[in-house]
C-alpha cells in the first residue's frame, strides 16, 4: 500500500510521506544504492520526469489472463525451467 501525504514547508519546497511495505523498500533501496541514488533523489527524479513529460513516465499494463497465470506460477516456483548457461 502506498499513501502520499503532501505538507508544504516553505514556499519553494514540499514534503511527501509515503508508506510502503518493508520488503519492497529494502529491495528498492539496494538497487538505488547500487546506482548511487538515495530514495529522495529517486523520488525527485520520478516527479521531474512526470512534470517534464506531462504524463506518467512508465508504461503500465495489466497482463492478460495467460500471462498473469504464468507469472503467478513462476512466483510459486512451478513449471520453471532452469538452465546451466545462456
C-alpha positions, 0 to 999 in steps of 0.5 A: 500500500502506498499513501502520499501525504503532501505538507508544504514547508516553505514556499519553494519546497514540499514534503511527501510521506509515503508508506510502503511495505518493508520488503519492497523498500529494502529491495528498492533501496539496494538497487538505488544504492547500487546506482548511487541514488538515495530514495529522495533523489529517486523520488525527485527524479520520478516527479521531474520526469512526470512534470517534464513529460506531462504524463506518467513516465512508465508504461503500465499494463495489466497482463492478460489472463495467460500471462498473469497465470504464468507469472503467478506460477513462476512466483510459486516456483512451478513449471520453471525451467532452469538452465546451466548457461545462456 
